[in-house]
Amino acid sequence: MKISSQLKVTGDEYEGFYSCGLSMINSRTMTGFKADDEDVQRSDNGLVLSVIKKTDEETGAVHVQTVVENKGTKPCTLEMLDSFVIEDIEGDTLHRFTSFWSAEGRHKTDRLSDLNLEYSWSHLAYRIEKYGNTGSMPVRRYFPFAAIEDSRTGKFTAVQLYSPASWQIEVIIRNDEKVTLAGGIADRDFGHFTKTVSPGETVYAPKAVVAEGSSLEEVCDKLVRSQHPAVSPVDDQMGITFNEYCATWGDPSEENMIKIADKLEGHGIQYLVMDSGWYLDKGAFWWEYSGNWDVNKERFPNGLKPVTDYIRSKGMIPGIWYEFETAGMKSRVYNDEEMLIKKDGVPLTVGGRRFLDLEKENVQAFLKKYVIDALKENGFGYIKVDYNDTIGTGCDGPDGMGENLRQKVLKTQDFFRQMVKEIPELVIENCSSGGHRLEPSMMELSSMASFSDAHEIPALPIIAANLHYLVKPSQNQIWAVFRATDSDDRLYYSLCAAFLGRMGLSGDINDLTDAQWKIIDESIAFYKEAADIIKNGSTIVNISEPGSYNDPHGGQLVIRKYKDRALYVYHRFAGSEDIESFMEAHKDKIGKKPGSCIKSFGKAGADFSAEAFISYT
């Protein structure tokens, strides 16, 4: 497998053969480079392009870091910088994962011929499929991932890009059937990127990880295992979270937080998280006041510290919600132009939201006071960092809009690091309207993430299962929301979904019957028995063919194995069958039957019910 990189300098000739506007690959910039060795190239104007490769000891995947240094005497402006270029891949099928709000991680498979990616009769004209994302929500439309399958040999070559801002991936066919995969920062054509590199300056492209395997499950498992998150030292036991949002709907108070803590005591919950609304005026909508981080005295007359002390007295770690990168239309920050990101000289406004400019010292001081210092003073050990809209193409600054945007987002990542530096045991939850930041560079700065905002819809377990291909289940918080009106089948459906990642609970905490609590307690006990499989295992079977997220049909089975045990999680949709019939119908994918059962939960006895069990392999 040959892994290299490319860049394009403004003013240099673009490649021909109908590629201009589609790709900047193979420009005259690259013909001006001479190789020092396999991974270092130098140009006549002093640019040095290096590709640093490191093999992951556990997985065999290759971590790739592209670096550009200007060792010349004049500034040089880039309009394309790839993280990776992988050439001569044998394959005929492209695997991707699409993503929209509450519909994250849908697997998309295309034959290259169906994408019109077949070489031309002259073997000269380019055929290119280019996709990606522009904006500060990197997992919107697509995840930064690609896999090429060779259906003739069963070999997969896959790559995952670590990019928190605009990115692109290109699938290129030209001379023959062999495929080139290239990707990195969204270029000038795709993401309005230009970057002037001064003499002595160094630029790092987003990291990428490349893996090979004999199935999609295997190659994705290697990529996911190659992620190395900075998990809090207190978050090493797969602890369960209760978030009160689906209980109060943005209306937390001292009274109801204490009441919730009383209800949860003794049920094995590690984190009790207070979500949005603790800062706003009475009767207002939480969305409009984000950016005002003064505690609402009507809701919390004694401040937040007595609440966090009470939560800790009940054996739980208190958490709090912030969306500190944005300002709602009724917050005082909304009209403070000296704190805001601008586009075309005016504050960038999206759906009643504006964005703080974390490159500015006054913004850093503001967030230090209202976030870091407030967490310390009030005794919070957990922060849910939300982010509910996107900057889009880019913003004002010294370089192209796309690069200006990227620098803003990198400052957000620096602030994540600063929080942990000042509060070493802090647990960070990465959230962006659910799953819009489920990419590995953000995940490596977090203990866990919200998997989606699909809390109570039929697609709940489908999204949870699909994310096994992309995110560590040990980091992926699956929300199981319970209602006082829920039947047993509905509780099984929601709670079994939580076994596909980190268990996160919410809902009608004060109105449940004893029988409902019994089911929830049984699910918690089962989850704790399965926790080491969820955390350390590999997903070896992931069968889900629902057709529609809104109207799913059939069934879904996920099998995750660790050492001599396996976790089976089965969900039924419309027109479904029992688990025995389902497993018989898919025995070619499942392989040998499970061994003796260790523990079970739920009952998949009807459509939209679920069950799970742990067995010996």
C-alpha positions in Angstrom: 0.0 0.0 0.0 1.6 3.3 -1.1 0.7 6.3 1.0 1.9 9.7 0.1 0.5 13.3 0.0 0.1 16.2 -2.3 -0.4 20.0 -2.2 -1.2 22.7 -4.6 0.2 26.2 -4.7 -1.8 29.1 -6.1 -0.6 30.2 -9.6 0.7 26.8 -10.6 -0.9 25.0 -13.5 -3.7 22.6 -12.7 -3.8 19.1 -14.1 -5.9 18.7 -17.3 -8.0 15.9 -18.7 -11.2 17.5 -17.3 -10.2 17.5 -13.7 -10.0 21.2 -13.0 -12.8 22.2 -10.7 -13.2 18.6 -9.5 -9.7 18.0 -8.1 -6.4 19.6 -7.6 -4.5 16.3 -7.6 -1.4 16.0 -9.8 -0.9 19.7 -10.4 2.3 21.2 -11.7 3.2 22.0 -8.1 3.9 18.4 -7.6 6.1 18.0 -10.7 8.3 20.6 -9.1 9.1 18.4 -6.1 12.1 16.1 -5.9 12.2 13.2 -3.4 14.7 13.1 -0.6 13.4 9.6 0.2 10.0 7.8 0.2 8.4 10.2 2.6 10.1 13.6 2.1 10.0 15.8 -1.0 11.5 19.3 -1.7 10.5 21.9 -4.2 12.7 24.5 -5.9 11.0 27.3 -3.9 11.9 25.8 -0.6 8.8 23.9 0.4 9.3 20.6 2.1 6.4 18.0 2.1 6.8 15.2 4.6 4.6 12.3 5.3 5.1 10.8 8.8 3.8 7.2 9.1 3.5 5.2 12.3 2.0 1.7 12.6 -0.4 1.2 15.5 1.0 -1.6 17.6 -2.4 -3.1 18.5 -4.2 -2.9 15.1 -1.5 -2.6 12.4 -3.3 0.4 11.1 -1.1 3.2 9.8 -1.3 6.7 11.3 -0.4 9.3 8.7 0.6 12.9 9.4 1.4 15.3 6.5 3.6 18.3 7.3 4.5 21.3 5.1 7.5 23.5 5.9 8.5 26.6 4.1 12.3 26.6 4.1 12.4 29.2 1.3 12.7 32.9 1.4 9.3 33.9 0.1 5.7 33.3 1.4 3.8 30.6 -0.5 0.0 30.3 -0.7 -1.5 26.8 -0.6 -5.0 26.1 -2.1 -4.9 22.4 -1.4 -3.3 20.3 1.2 -4.0 16.5 1.4 -3.6 14.4 4.5 -3.1 11.3 2.5 -3.0 9.9 -1.1 -3.3 6.1 -1.4 -2.6 4.8 -4.8 -3.1 1.5 -6.7 -6.0 0.2 -4.6 -7.7 -2.8 -6.1 -11.4 -2.5 -5.7 -14.9 -2.1 -7.2 -17.1 -0.9 -4.3 -17.1 2.3 -2.2 -18.4 2.3 1.4 -19.4 5.5 3.1 -21.5 6.6 6.1 -24.0 9.4 5.6 -25.3 11.7 8.4 -28.0 14.2 9.1 -29.5 15.4 12.4 -31.0 12.4 14.2 -30.0 10.1 11.3 -26.3 9.6 11.9 -24.2 6.8 10.5 -26.3 5.3 7.7 -24.2 2.9 5.7 -24.1 3.7 2.0 -22.6 1.3 -0.6 -21.9 2.1 -4.2 -20.4 0.1 -7.0 -17.8 2.2 -8.6 -19.4 1.5 -12.0 -22.7 2.9 -10.7 -20.9 6.1 -9.8 -19.6 6.2 -13.4 -16.1 5.6 -12.1 -14.7 3.5 -14.9 -11.6 4.4 -16.8 -12.0 6.0 -20.2 -11.1 4.4 -23.5 -8.0 6.5 -23.7 -6.9 5.9 -20.1 -6.4 9.7 -19.7 -9.6 11.4 -18.6 -10.2 11.6 -14.8 -13.3 10.1 -13.2 -13.7 11.5 -9.7 -16.2 11.1 -6.9 -15.6 14.0 -4.4 -17.5 14.3 -1.1 -17.0 15.8 2.3 -18.3 18.6 4.5 -18.0 22.3 4.8 -18.4 23.9 8.2 -17.9 23.4 11.9 -20.1 20.4 12.2 -17.7 17.8 10.6 -20.2 15.0 10.7 -23.0 16.5 8.6 -23.9 14.7 5.4 -20.9 12.3 5.6 -18.6 10.9 8.2 -14.9 11.6 7.2 -14.4 8.0 6.2 -14.0 5.9 3.0 -13.5 2.2 2.4 -12.8 0.5 -1.0 -13.8 -3.1 -1.3 -12.5 -5.6 -3.8 -15.5 -8.0 -4.2 -13.3 -10.5 -6.1 -10.8 -11.0 -3.2 -12.8 -9.7 -0.2 -10.1 -7.2 0.7 -11.0 -3.8 2.2 -8.8 -0.6 2.3 -10.2 2.1 4.6 -9.3 5.5 5.9 -10.6 7.7 8.6 -9.8 11.4 8.6 -9.3 13.3 11.9 -10.8 16.7 10.9 -13.0 18.9 13.1 -13.7 21.4 10.4 -14.2 21.3 6.6 -12.8 18.2 4.9 -12.9 16.2 1.6 -12.2 12.8 0.3 -11.7 12.0 -3.4 -12.1 8.6 -5.1 -10.2 8.8 -8.4 -10.0 6.5 -11.4 -7.9 7.2 -14.4 -5.4 4.9 -16.0 -7.0 1.5 -15.2 -9.3 -0.1 -12.7 -7.0 0.8 -9.8 -8.3 3.4 -7.3 -6.6 6.4 -5.8 -8.0 7.7 -2.5 -7.0 11.2 -1.5 -8.3 13.5 1.3 -7.6 16.2 3.8 -8.6 19.8 4.3 -11.5 20.8 2.0 -9.6 22.6 -0.8 -10.2 26.0 -2.4 -12.8 24.7 -4.8 -14.7 22.6 -2.2 -14.1 24.5 1.0 -12.7 28.0 0.2 -9.3 27.1 1.6 -6.1 29.1 1.0 -3.3 29.3 3.5 -0.2 31.6 3.2 2.8 29.8 4.6 5.6 32.3 5.6 9.3 31.5 5.5 10.0 29.3 8.5 6.4 28.4 9.1 5.1 24.8 9.4 1.6 23.6 8.6 0.1 20.3 9.7 -2.7 18.7 7.8 -5.3 16.7 9.7 -4.2 13.3 10.7 -5.5 10.2 8.9 -5.5 6.5 9.8 -5.4 3.8 7.1 -6.2 0.1 7.6 -6.7 -3.1 5.6 -8.8 -6.1 6.3 -11.0 -8.8 5.0 -14.5 -7.4 6.0 -16.0 -4.0 6.7 -16.3 -5.0 10.3 -12.7 -5.9 10.6 -11.3 -2.9 8.9 -13.5 -0.5 10.8 -12.6 -2.3 14.1 -9.0 -1.5 13.3 -9.7 2.1 12.7 -11.8 2.5 15.8 -9.3 0.7 18.0 -6.6 3.1 16.6 -8.4 6.0 18.2 -6.7 6.9 21.5 -9.0 9.2 23.5 -7.9 11.1 26.6 -10.5 9.6 28.9 -10.8 11.0 32.4 -9.2 8.8 35.1 -12.6 8.7 36.9 -14.4 7.4 33.8 -12.7 4.0 33.5 -15.6 1.8 34.6 -18.2 2.4 31.8 -20.2 4.5 34.3 -23.9 5.2 33.5 -25.2 8.7 33.0 -28.6 10.2 33.8 -29.3 13.4 31.9 -32.4 15.3 33.1 -33.2 16.9 29.7 -35.9 14.5 28.7 -37.4 14.9 32.2 -37.6 18.7 32.5 -37.2 19.8 28.8 -34.8 22.7 29.6 -36.4 23.6 32.9 -33.9 22.4 35.7 -34.1 23.9 39.2 -32.7 23.2 42.6 -35.9 21.6 43.6 -36.2 19.1 40.7 -32.5 18.3 40.6 -32.6 17.3 44.3 -35.8 15.3 43.6 -34.1 13.5 40.7 -31.0 12.8 42.8 -33.2 11.2 45.5 -34.9 9.0 42.9 -31.6 7.8 41.4 -29.8 7.1 44.7 -28.8 3.4 44.9 -29.5 2.6 41.3 -25.9 2.4 40.1 -25.7 5.8 38.3 -22.3 7.5 38.2 -23.2 10.8 36.6 -26.2 13.1 37.1 -26.1 15.8 34.4 -28.1 19.0 34.5 -28.8 20.0 30.9 -29.7 23.4 29.3 -31.8 26.1 31.0 -30.0 26.6 34.3 -28.9 30.1 33.2 -31.9 31.8 31.6 -34.8 34.0 32.7 -38.0 32.3 33.9 -40.3 31.3 31.2 -37.7 31.8 28.4 -36.5 29.3 25.9 -33.1 27.8 26.7 -32.0 28.2 23.1 -32.3 32.0 23.1 -30.2 32.6 26.2 -27.1 30.4 25.6 -24.1 32.6 26.1 -25.4 34.1 29.3 -23.8 31.9 32.0 -25.1 33.6 35.1 -27.1 31.2 37.3 -30.8 31.9 37.4 -31.5 32.9 41.0 -35.2 32.0 40.8 -34.4 28.4 39.8 -31.3 28.2 42.0 -31.8 30.6 44.8 -28.7 29.3 46.6 -26.5 29.0 43.5 -25.3 25.7 42.1 -22.9 24.5 44.8 -25.6 23.2 47.2 -27.0 21.2 44.3 -23.7 19.6 43.3 -22.9 18.9 47.0 -26.3 17.2 47.3 -25.7 15.1 44.2 -22.3 14.0 45.5 -23.8 13.1 48.8 -26.0 10.6 46.9 -22.9 9.0 45.4 -23.0 10.6 42.0 -20.8 13.0 40.1 -22.6 16.2 39.1 -22.5 17.4 35.5 -23.6 20.5 33.7 -24.5 21.5 30.1 -22.8 24.3 28.2 -22.8 25.6 24.6 -19.9 28.0 25.2 -18.9 28.6 21.5 -22.2 30.3 20.6 -24.5 33.1 21.7 -28.3 33.0 21.6 -30.2 36.0 20.4 -31.3 37.2 23.9 -27.9 36.8 25.5 -25.7 39.9 26.1 -22.8 38.4 24.1 -25.0 38.2 21.0 -24.5 42.0 20.4 -20.9 42.2 21.5 -19.1 42.4 18.1 -15.7 42.3 19.8 -16.3 38.7 20.8 -17.9 37.3 17.7 -16.8 35.6 14.5 -17.5 37.7 11.4 -18.2 37.1 7.8 -18.1 39.9 5.3 -17.4 42.3 8.1 -20.5 41.6 10.2 -21.3 39.0 12.9 -22.0 35.6 11.3 -25.6 34.8 12.2 -27.2 31.4 11.7 -30.8 30.6 12.9 -30.7 33.2 15.7 -27.2 32.1 16.8 -23.8 33.8 16.7 -20.4 32.3 17.3 -17.7 33.3 19.7 -14.2 33.9 18.3 -11.9 31.7 20.5 -8.8 33.2 18.8 -9.5 36.4 20.8 -8.0 37.0 24.2 -11.2 38.6 25.6 -13.2 35.5 24.6 -10.6 33.2 26.3 -10.8 35.3 29.5 -14.7 35.2 29.3 -14.7 31.4 29.0 -12.1 30.9 31.7 -14.3 32.8 34.1 -17.7 31.5 33.1 -16.8 27.9 32.3 -13.5 26.7 33.8 -13.7 28.7 37.0 -17.4 28.1 37.4 -16.9 24.3 37.1 -14.2 24.5 39.8 -16.2 26.7 42.2 -19.4 24.8 41.9 -17.8 21.3 42.2 -18.8 19.9 38.8 -16.9 16.8 37.6 -18.6 16.5 34.2 -19.3 18.9 31.4 -21.6 18.3 28.4 -20.3 20.5 25.6 -23.0 21.1 23.1 -22.9 22.9 19.7 -26.1 23.5 17.9 -25.3 25.0 14.5 -22.5 25.4 12.0 -20.4 28.3 10.8 -20.8 27.0 7.3 -18.3 27.7 4.5 -16.0 29.9 6.6 -15.4 33.4 8.1 -13.2 36.5 8.0 -9.6 36.3 8.8 -6.1 36.4 7.3 -6.4 33.5 5.0 -9.1 31.9 2.9 -12.5 31.5 4.6 -12.0 27.7 5.0 -8.6 28.1 6.7 -10.0 30.9 8.9 -12.8 28.5 10.0 -10.3 25.7 10.7 -8.2 27.9 13.0 -11.3 28.9 15.0 -12.2 25.2 15.5 -8.6 24.3 16.5 -8.9 26.9 19.2 -12.0 25.1 20.5 -9.9 22.0 20.7 -7.3 23.9 22.6 -10.0 25.0 25.1 -10.9 21.3 25.6 -7.3 20.7 26.5 -7.2 23.7 28.8 -10.3 22.5 30.7 -8.6 19.1 31.4 -5.3 20.7 32.3 -7.0 22.8 35.0 -9.4 20.1 36.1 -7.5 16.8 35.4 -10.4 14.5 36.4 -13.0 16.3 34.4 -15.3 14.1 32.2 -16.1 15.8 28.9 -19.1 14.8 26.8 -18.8 15.8 23.2 -22.2 16.8 21.8 -23.3 18.7 18.7 -27.0 18.5 18.3 -26.3 14.9 19.1 -23.8 13.4 16.7 -22.5 16.2 14.4 -19.0 16.1 16.0 -18.5 12.3 16.1 -15.2 12.5 14.3 -12.0 11.1 15.9 -10.0 14.3 16.6 -12.9 15.5 18.8 -13.5 12.1 20.3 -9.8 11.9 21.3 -10.4 15.0 23.5 -13.5 13.6 25.2 -14.4 10.8 27.6 -17.6 10.1 25.7 -20.1 11.6 23.3 -23.9 11.9 22.7 -24.6 9.4 19.9 -27.6 11.3 18.4 -30.7 13.3 19.3 -32.7 10.3 18.2 -33.8 9.5 21.7 -37.3 8.1 21.3 -37.7 7.3 17.6 -37.6 3.9 15.9 -34.1 4.5 14.5 -32.6 4.6 18.0 -31.0 1.1 17.9 -30.2 1.4 14.2 -28.0 4.5 14.6 -26.4 3.0 17.8 -25.4 -0.1 15.8 -24.1 1.7 12.7 -21.9 3.9 14.9 -19.9 0.8 15.9 -18.2 1.2 12.5 -16.9 4.7 13.4 -16.8 5.4 17.1 -15.6 3.4 20.2 -18.8 2.0 21.8 -17.1 2.7 25.2 -17.3 6.4 24.3 -20.7 6.5 22.6 -23.4 7.4 25.0 -26.7 5.9 23.8 -29.8 7.6 25.3 -32.5 5.3 26.6 -35.5 7.5 27.4 -38.3 6.0 29.5 -41.8 7.3 29.9 -44.4 6.5 32.5 -46.7 5.3 29.6 -44.1 2.8 28.3 -45.0 -0.8 27.9 -42.5 -3.5 28.8 -41.7 -4.0 25.1 -41.0 -0.3 24.7 -38.7 -0.3 27.7 -36.8 -3.3 26.3 -36.5 -1.7 22.9 -34.9 1.5 24.4 -32.8 -0.1 27.1 -31.4 -2.8 24.9 -30.2 -0.1 22.5 -28.1 1.3 25.4 -26.1 -2.0 25.4 -24.7 -0.9 22.0 -22.6 1.7 23.7 -22.4 3.7 27.0 -25.7 3.6 28.8 -27.3 7.0 29.1 -30.7 7.4 30.8 -33.4 10.1 30.8 -37.1 10.4 31.0 -40.0 10.4 33.5 -37.9 9.7 36.5 -40.6 10.7 39.0 -43.5 8.9 37.6 -42.4 5.3 37.1 -44.1 2.3 38.6 -42.3 -0.2 40.8 -42.6 -2.7 37.9 -40.9 -0.3 35.5 -38.1 0.4 37.9 -37.6 -3.3 38.2 -37.0 -3.5 34.5 -34.6 -0.6 34.5 -32.7 -2.0 37.4 -32.4 -5.3 35.6 -31.1 -3.5 32.5 -28.5 -1.7 34.6 -27.3 -5.0 36.1 -27.1 -6.6 32.7 -25.2 -3.6 31.3 -22.6 -3.9 34.1 -22.2 -7.5 33.3 -21.6 -6.7 29.6 -19.5 -3.6 30.2 -16.1 -5.2 29.6 -17.4 -6.7 26.3 -18.7 -3.3 25.2 -15.5 -1.6 26.1 -12.8 -4.1 25.0 -14.5 -6.3 22.5 -14.8 -6.3 18.7 -18.1 -6.2 16.8 -18.0 -9.3 14.6 -21.6 -9.3 13.3 -23.7 -6.2 12.5 -26.8 -7.2 10.5 -29.2 -4.4 10.0 -31.3 -3.9 6.9 -34.2 -1.7 8.0 -34.8 0.1 4.7 -36.1 3.3 6.3 -35.0 5.0 9.6 -38.5 6.3 10.1 -40.3 3.1 9.1 -37.9 0.3 9.7 -38.7 -3.3 8.8 -37.1 -6.7 9.7 -34.6 -7.1 12.5 -31.2 -6.1 13.7 -28.5 -8.2 15.4 -25.3 -7.0 16.7 -22.7 -9.4 18.2 -19.7 -8.1 20.0 -17.0 -10.6 21.3 -14.4 -10.3 23.9 -12.2 -13.3 25.0 -14.5 -16.2 25.6 -17.8 -14.3 25.8 -20.1 -12.5 23.4 -22.9 -10.0 23.7 -25.9 -10.5 21.4 -28.3 -7.5 21.0 -31.4 -8.2 18.9 -34.1 -5.6 17.9 -37.3 -6.3 16.1 -38.9 -3.7 13.7 -42.1 -4.0 11.6 -42.8 -7.3 10.0 -40.1 -9.0 12.1 -39.4 -12.5 13.3 -38.1 -14.1 16.5 -34.4 -14.2 17.1 -34.1 -17.9 16.4 -35.6 -17.5 13.0 -33.5 -14.4 12.3 -30.3 -16.2 13.2 -31.2 -19.2 11.1 -31.9 -16.9 8.1 -28.5 -15.2 8.5 -26.4 -18.2 9.7 -23.9 -17.6 6.8 -23.0 -14.3 8.4 -23.3 -15.3 12.1 -21.3 -18.5 12.0 -21.5 -20.9 14.9 -24.3 -20.8 17.4 -23.8 -19.1 20.8 -22.7 -21.2 23.7 -24.4 -21.5 27.0 -26.1 -18.3 28.2 -24.6 -16.4 31.1 -27.1 -13.6 31.5 -30.1 -12.2 29.6 -32.4 -9.2 29.5 -35.6 -8.3 27.7 -37.9 -10.3 25.5 -38.2 -9.8 21.7 -41.6 -11.3 21.5 -43.3 -8.9 19.1 -42.5 -6.1 16.6 -40.6 -3.2 18.3 -39.3 -5.2 21.2 -35.8 -6.3 22.0 -33.7 -8.8 23.9 -30.0 -9.2 24.8 -27.9 -12.0 26.2 -24.3 -12.8 27.0 -23.0 -16.2 26.2 -19.8 -18.2 26.0 -18.4 -18.4 22.5 
